[in-house]
Amino acid sequence: MTTVVPTSDEDPALSVVRFTAELSWADAGPEVAEPEVNRLCVEAQEFMIDGRWLDLASLMLISADLIFSKASEKDLECIFTVICNLVKKPENLDQVHKMADIISSKVAQQPNEKPALRVKILFNLYNLLENPYSRFFVYMKALNVAVSGKVTEHVIPSFKNIDSFLREWDLEVKDQRELFLTLCNILKENKGSAKDSFKFLTRYLETFANDDAYAMNEAKEEVVRAIVDFVKAPDMFQCDLLEMPVVAQLEKDAKHALVYQLLKIFLTHRLDAYFDFHATNSTLLTSYGLVHEDCIAKMRLMSLVDLASNESGQIPYSLIKETLHIDDDEVESWVVKAITAKLIDCKIDQMNEIIIVRRCTERIFGPHQWEILRTKLASWRGNVANVISSIQANKITEESTQGMQGLMIRGNLL
């Protein structure tokens, strides 16, 4: 956060008014400029005396567009540091929010001109605010400036703090949706951020409940986008989309039912089901930019995961070959691909032509998976309790034996 340090007896706000006024009227000649500069300075002094901070901020912002093109970046940063610090003056939070609104709106105008500086000014304003909603409001302005000015690299580092921001801002659902969708879109355009983009798109979809039918209907295109992004991603093999009400609505939707069916195939079926789907819907897949060969490769890995979770820990090579539609000499290479992708943890028994599965990643983690985990935890808890009981019993036995031995020794001595 930038701090204002006075360098003269004149109030920093008044100095800014004088500087910007002189800059704005510089081309008009001294006869015109001097009276205008004096008028603005007098008006600013009156606002300061009366505590009319919102009016003072508005006055100081009048020449903002002009000074952005005339002043140096260093001068602009100083000017807006003084303007932004005005939000510390009022005690009324509504007035503070209005000041934050007019300042951020003015800074956000013409974002293609010095966009990185505009983002920096908005973040400075953000840090000066105490009201959580005002902070969120200014943060969204900064995101929009970064997008329009093509300087998103200046805001993306802040995304790692979103969870703490959300706890602070305590947003309504509508604002959460706006935030998540904005973050998703920014990351989608950023190379190497597909997974993070999908994560925020998923969080956006999670905000819709069954009783919000109108809003869910409005979100259908984003649901389709999430499904296509998941199917297309070569390194994403698990998601919770099927558990969401906003996604489930597509199952009987006249326009998007097939897309829902495709998601269900990737999360709950094997490669044969995909081949059947492609045979009748190849045009649909192409229209969404899905490449058949890439889909086959992903479905082979998904099918292998399904085998690992349903075949009692051992999978014969022959079953892998049949399920994945591959040749004998390709079985081990696909198993290695699944291991590399951390989808399964297994041992390859070449002699007996089986793979012995120790662990695998579930494609979906719904009620059934929670029930399995609950059973495993209960079993683990029982085993631990038995071990503790055995240790305690052995300890008691050992102490009793030592006691008896002590008595026998004392008896012998006597």
C-alpha positions in Angstrom: 0.0 0.0 0.0 1.4 3.4 -1.0 1.7 6.0 1.8 1.3 9.8 1.3 4.2 11.7 2.7 3.7 15.6 2.6 6.6 17.4 1.1 5.3 21.0 1.6 3.0 23.0 3.8 0.1 22.7 1.3 -2.3 19.8 1.7 -1.5 17.0 -0.7 -5.1 17.0 -2.1 -4.9 20.7 -2.8 -1.5 20.2 -4.4 -2.9 17.6 -6.7 -5.8 19.8 -7.7 -3.4 22.6 -8.5 -1.1 20.3 -10.5 -3.8 18.7 -12.5 -5.6 22.0 -13.2 -2.4 23.6 -14.4 -1.7 20.5 -16.6 -5.3 20.6 -18.0 -5.3 24.3 -18.8 -1.7 24.5 -19.9 -2.6 25.0 -23.6 -5.1 27.8 -23.0 -2.6 30.4 -22.0 -2.0 32.1 -18.6 -4.9 34.6 -19.0 -7.4 31.7 -19.1 -5.5 29.1 -17.1 -4.7 31.1 -14.0 -8.3 32.0 -13.1 -9.5 28.4 -13.7 -6.7 27.0 -11.6 -7.5 29.4 -8.8 -11.2 28.7 -9.0 -10.7 24.9 -8.7 -8.3 25.4 -5.8 -10.8 27.6 -4.0 -13.6 25.1 -4.6 -11.3 22.2 -3.4 -10.5 24.2 -0.2 -14.2 24.7 0.5 -14.9 21.0 0.1 -12.1 20.2 2.5 -13.3 22.7 5.1 -16.8 21.3 4.9 -15.7 17.7 5.0 -17.3 17.1 1.5 -14.9 14.3 0.6 -17.0 12.8 -2.1 -17.3 16.1 -3.9 -13.6 16.7 -3.5 -12.9 13.3 -5.0 -15.2 14.1 -7.9 -13.5 17.4 -8.5 -10.0 15.8 -8.5 -11.2 13.2 -11.0 -12.6 15.6 -13.6 -9.2 15.8 -15.4 -8.3 12.2 -14.9 -8.6 11.1 -18.5 -6.6 14.1 -19.7 -3.8 13.7 -17.2 -3.5 10.0 -18.1 -2.3 11.0 -21.5 -0.2 14.0 -20.4 1.4 13.1 -17.1 4.2 10.6 -16.5 3.5 7.3 -14.9 5.3 8.4 -11.7 3.2 11.6 -11.5 0.0 9.6 -12.2 0.8 7.1 -9.4 1.4 10.0 -7.0 -1.8 11.8 -8.1 -4.0 8.8 -7.7 -2.3 7.8 -4.4 -3.5 11.1 -3.0 -7.0 10.7 -4.5 -7.3 7.1 -3.3 -6.3 8.1 0.2 -9.4 10.3 0.4 -11.4 7.1 1.2 -9.9 7.2 4.7 -11.5 10.5 5.5 -15.3 9.8 5.8 -16.7 7.7 8.7 -19.8 6.8 6.8 -19.3 3.5 4.9 -21.9 4.3 2.3 -20.0 7.5 1.4 -16.7 5.5 1.3 -18.3 3.0 -1.1 -19.5 5.8 -3.3 -16.0 7.3 -3.4 -14.5 3.9 -4.2 -17.1 3.6 -7.0 -16.3 6.9 -8.7 -12.6 6.5 -8.3 -12.4 3.0 -9.6 -14.9 3.7 -12.4 -12.8 6.6 -13.6 -9.6 4.6 -13.4 -11.2 1.7 -15.3 -12.2 4.0 -18.2 -10.0 3.5 -21.3 -8.2 0.4 -20.0 -6.1 0.1 -23.1 -4.1 3.2 -22.0 -1.5 2.3 -19.4 -3.5 -0.7 -18.2 -0.8 -2.1 -15.9 -0.7 1.3 -14.0 -4.5 1.3 -13.8 -4.5 -2.1 -12.2 -1.8 -1.0 -9.7 -3.8 2.1 -8.8 -6.9 -0.1 -8.2 -5.0 -2.5 -6.0 -3.7 0.5 -4.0 -7.3 1.6 -3.6 -8.3 -1.9 -2.5 -5.8 -1.9 0.3 -7.0 1.4 1.6 -10.6 0.2 2.0 -12.0 -1.5 5.1 -15.5 -2.3 3.9 -15.4 -5.9 2.5 -18.0 -5.3 -0.2 -16.2 -2.2 -1.4 -13.0 -4.3 -1.6 -14.7 -6.9 -3.7 -16.2 -4.1 -6.0 -12.8 -2.6 -6.6 -11.2 -6.0 -7.1 -13.6 -6.8 -9.9 -12.8 -3.5 -11.5 -9.1 -4.4 -11.5 -9.9 -7.8 -13.1 -11.9 -6.2 -15.8 -9.2 -3.6 -16.5 -6.6 -6.4 -16.7 -8.7 -8.3 -19.2 -9.5 -5.4 -21.4 -6.0 -4.1 -21.3 -4.5 -7.6 -21.8 -2.4 -7.4 -18.7 -3.9 -10.4 -16.8 -0.4 -11.4 -15.6 -0.7 -8.6 -13.0 -3.9 -10.1 -11.4 -3.4 -13.9 -11.7 -1.0 -14.1 -8.7 -3.8 -12.9 -6.5 -6.0 -15.8 -7.4 -4.2 -18.1 -4.9 -5.7 -15.9 -2.2 -9.3 -16.2 -3.4 -10.4 -18.5 -0.6 -9.3 -16.0 2.1 -10.8 -13.2 0.1 -14.1 -15.0 0.0 -14.1 -15.5 3.8 -13.5 -11.8 4.1 -15.9 -10.5 1.5 -18.8 -12.8 2.6 -20.4 -12.5 -0.9 -24.0 -13.2 -1.9 -24.4 -16.0 -4.5 -24.8 -13.6 -7.4 -21.5 -12.0 -6.7 -19.8 -15.4 -6.2 -20.9 -16.4 -9.6 -19.6 -13.3 -11.2 -16.3 -13.7 -9.5 -15.8 -17.4 -10.4 -16.8 -16.9 -14.0 -14.4 -14.0 -14.4 -11.5 -15.9 -12.9 -12.3 -18.9 -15.0 -12.3 -16.8 -18.2 -9.1 -15.1 -17.4 -7.3 -18.4 -16.7 -8.8 -20.0 -19.8 -6.8 -17.5 -21.9 -3.7 -18.1 -19.9 -1.4 -20.8 -21.2 -1.0 -23.7 -18.8 -3.9 -22.8 -16.6 -6.6 -25.1 -18.0 -7.0 -27.0 -14.7 -7.3 -23.9 -12.6 -9.8 -22.5 -15.1 -11.9 -25.7 -14.9 -11.7 -25.5 -11.1 -13.3 -22.0 -11.0 -15.8 -23.0 -13.6 -16.8 -26.0 -11.4 -17.1 -23.7 -8.3 -19.3 -21.4 -10.4 -21.6 -24.4 -11.2 -21.6 -25.5 -7.6 -23.5 -22.3 -6.6 -26.7 -23.4 -8.3 -29.3 -25.3 -6.3 -32.4 -27.2 -7.3 -34.7 -24.4 -6.2 -33.0 -21.9 -8.6 -34.6 -23.2 -11.8 -34.4 -19.9 -13.7 -30.7 -19.3 -12.9 -29.8 -23.0 -13.7 -31.5 -22.6 -17.1 -29.4 -19.5 -17.7 -26.2 -21.5 -16.9 -26.7 -24.3 -19.4 -24.1 -23.0 -21.8 -21.5 -22.9 -19.0 -22.4 -26.5 -18.1 -21.8 -27.6 -21.7 -18.5 -25.7 -21.7 -17.5 -27.5 -18.5 -18.3 -30.9 -19.9 -16.5 -30.2 -23.1 -13.4 -28.8 -21.2 -13.3 -31.9 -19.1 -13.6 -34.4 -22.0 -11.0 -32.5 -24.0 -8.4 -32.2 -21.2 -5.8 -34.9 -21.6 -4.8 -34.7 -17.9 -8.1 -34.5 -16.0 -9.7 -37.8 -15.1 -11.9 -37.0 -12.1 -14.7 -34.5 -11.6 -17.9 -34.0 -9.6 -20.0 -32.6 -12.4 -22.5 -35.5 -12.4 -23.4 -34.7 -8.8 -24.5 -31.1 -9.5 -28.2 -30.2 -10.0 -27.2 -27.7 -12.7 -25.6 -30.4 -14.7 -28.3 -33.0 -14.1 -30.8 -30.7 -15.8 -29.2 -31.5 -19.2 -30.2 -35.1 -19.0 -33.6 -34.4 -20.4 -32.8 -31.2 -22.2 -33.7 -31.3 -25.9 -30.7 -29.4 -27.0 -27.9 -30.7 -24.7 -29.0 -34.2 -23.6 -26.3 -35.8 -25.8 -23.5 -33.7 -24.2 -24.7 -34.9 -20.8 -24.7 -38.5 -22.1 -21.1 -38.0 -23.2 -20.1 -36.9 -19.7 -21.8 -39.9 -18.2 -19.9 -42.2 -20.6 -16.5 -40.7 -19.6 -17.3 -40.9 -15.9 -19.2 -44.2 -15.5 -18.7 -46.4 -18.6 -15.9 -48.0 -20.7 -14.6 -47.6 -24.2 -17.3 -49.7 -25.9 -19.9 -47.2 -24.8 -17.9 -44.3 -26.3 -17.5 -46.2 -29.6 -21.3 -46.7 -29.7 -21.8 -43.0 -29.0 -19.4 -41.8 -31.6 -20.9 -44.1 -34.3 -24.1 -42.0 -34.2 -22.8 -38.6 -32.9 -19.5 -37.9 -34.6 -20.7 -34.6 -36.0 -21.6 -33.4 -32.5 -18.2 -34.2 -31.2 -16.5 -32.4 -34.1 -18.8 -29.3 -33.5 -17.4 -29.0 -30.0 -13.8 -29.4 -31.2 -13.4 -32.9 -29.8 -10.9 -35.1 -31.6 -11.9 -38.7 -31.9 -8.4 -40.1 -31.4 -7.9 -38.0 -28.3 -11.2 -39.1 -26.8 -10.2 -42.8 -27.4 -6.9 -42.3 -25.6 -8.6 -40.7 -22.6 -11.3 -43.3 -22.5 -8.7 -46.1 -22.5 -7.2 -44.7 -19.4 -10.6 -44.1 -17.8 -11.6 -47.7 -18.7 -8.4 -49.0 -17.1 -9.2 -47.1 -14.0 -12.7 -48.6 -14.0 -11.2 -52.1 -14.3 -8.8 -51.3 -11.4 -11.7 -50.3 -9.1 -13.9 -53.3 -10.0 -11.7 -56.4 -10.5 -10.8 -57.3 -6.9 -7.2 -56.1 -7.1 -6.0 -58.3 -10.0 -6.6 -57.6 -13.8 -5.6 -60.2 -16.4 -3.8 -58.8 -19.5 -6.5 -60.4 -21.6 -9.2 -58.3 -20.0 -7.2 -55.1 -20.4 -6.7 -56.0 -24.1 -10.4 -56.6 -24.6 -11.6 -53.6 -22.7 -9.2 -51.1 -24.3 -9.3 -52.6 -27.8 -5.6 -52.9 -28.1 -3.0 -55.5 -29.1 -1.2 -57.8 -26.8 2.1 -55.8 -27.0 0.3 -52.6 -26.0 -1.1 -53.8 -22.7 1.9 -52.9 -20.5 2.5 -49.5 -22.2 -1.1 -48.5 -21.4 -0.7 -49.7 -17.8 2.5 -47.6 -17.6 0.6 -44.6 -19.0 -2.0 -45.0 -16.2 0.8 -45.2 -13.6 2.5 -42.2 -14.9 -0.8 -40.2 -14.8 -1.1 -41.4 -11.1 -4.4 -43.0 -11.9 -3.4 -46.4 -10.6 -0.7 -47.8 -8.3 0.0 -51.4 -9.2 2.6 -54.1 -9.8 3.0 -55.6 -13.3 3.3 -59.4 -13.1 4.7 -60.3 -16.5 5.1 -64.0 -15.7 1.4 -64.5 -14.9 0.2 -61.7 -17.2 -1.7 -59.8 -14.6 -1.5 -56.5 -12.9 -1.9 -56.3 -9.1 -3.7 -53.1 -8.1 -2.8 -51.5 -4.8 -4.7 -48.2 -5.3 -6.6 -46.4 -8.0 -8.2 -42.9 -8.6 -12.0 -42.9 -8.7 -13.5 -41.1 -11.7 -16.2 -39.7 -9.6 -16.4 -39.3 -5.8 -20.1 -39.5 -4.9 -22.2 -41.2 -2.2 -21.0 -44.7 -3.2 -17.4 -43.7 -2.9 -18.0 -42.0 0.5 -19.6 -45.2 1.7 -16.6 -47.3 0.6 -14.3 -44.8 2.3 -16.4 -44.9 5.5 -16.2 -48.7 5.5 -12.5 -48.7 5.0 -12.0 -46.1 7.8 -14.2 -48.2 10.2 -12.1 -51.3 9.4 -8.9 -49.4 9.9 -10.2 -47.9 13.1 -11.1 -51.4 14.3 -7.7 -52.8 13.4 -6.0 -50.0 15.2 -8.2 -50.6 18.3 -7.3 -54.3 18.2 -3.6 -53.5 18.0 -3.8 -51.1 21.0 -5.7 -53.8 23.0 -3.1 -56.4 22.2 -0.3 -54.0 23.2 -2.1 -53.2 26.5 -2.7 -56.9 27.2 0.9 -57.8 26.5 2.0 -54.9 28.8 -0.2 -56.1 31.6 1.0 -59.7 31.2 4.6 -58.5 31.1 4.1 -56.5 34.3 2.4 -59.4 36.0 5.3 -61.7 35.0 7.9 -59.3 36.3 6.0 -58.9 39.6 5.9 -62.7 40.1 9.5 -63.0 39.3 10.2 -60.3 41.9 8.3 -62.1 44.6 10.1 -65.4 43.8 13.5 -63.6 44.1 12.6 -62.1 47.4 11.3 -65.5 48.6 14.6 -67.1 47.7 16.5 -64.4 49.5 14.5 -64.9 52.6 
